[in-house]
Amino acid sequence: MSKLKHLAIILDGNRRWAKERELPTFEGHKVGYEKIKDVCRWCLKRDIEILTVYAFSTENWNRSKKEVKYLMTLLNKAFSEKTDELNELGLKVNIIGSKDRISSEIKKNIEKVEKETKNNKNMVLNICFNYGGRLEIVEAIKKIIEEGIEPEKISEDLISKYIWFKGQSEPDLIVRTSGEKRLSGFLTWTSVYSELYFPSCFWPDFNEKELDKAIAEFEKRNRRFGAN
């Protein structure tokens, strides 16, 4: 039976959750944001070592200016005000993604939360913010070219050392809530052998029971990594 060490989640369905309840879209995002803290606690109880969440993609900039502004405010608040809670839980936080189009204030708060949690040991929390899987690969290749590495020396192992996720284990299980069955640019390089699970519940409705169902499904899988 495989042990789930690295869980990754696409936090999908916030807007549809709000629409079903005739609430403003923003309310769905707010409830979804609060859910992340709950899931961190549940993962800690189950000895999961790494939790990676898809919080804001490079494509999300195409949403309305009002919604993007609200999401930026929500995430900036998390980066700037929640350090004490993160430290209490023993979470080491990494903000993974491009720094393009991000305000100087948010960049400053990203540095702050990463610095103030860097010595925590209980669990790693990766927040994919302004993240795109293809962009991650493109940026890795740019760095390789900038360093003048000869083409014949480029390998999968080398590229893995230049991606944003360098130094971390690949996700064992990727969960996407809301019933959508695609990865939408999430962890394009590191997801090649990840198990996939697609519960129908919207992200704000994801609960401890749903987490256990995902873990149980993962433990049934026979992971061969290309072998017979």
Order of alpha helices (4+ residues) and beta strands (2+ residues): beta-alpha-alpha-beta-alpha-alpha-beta-alpha-beta-alpha-alpha-beta-beta-alpha
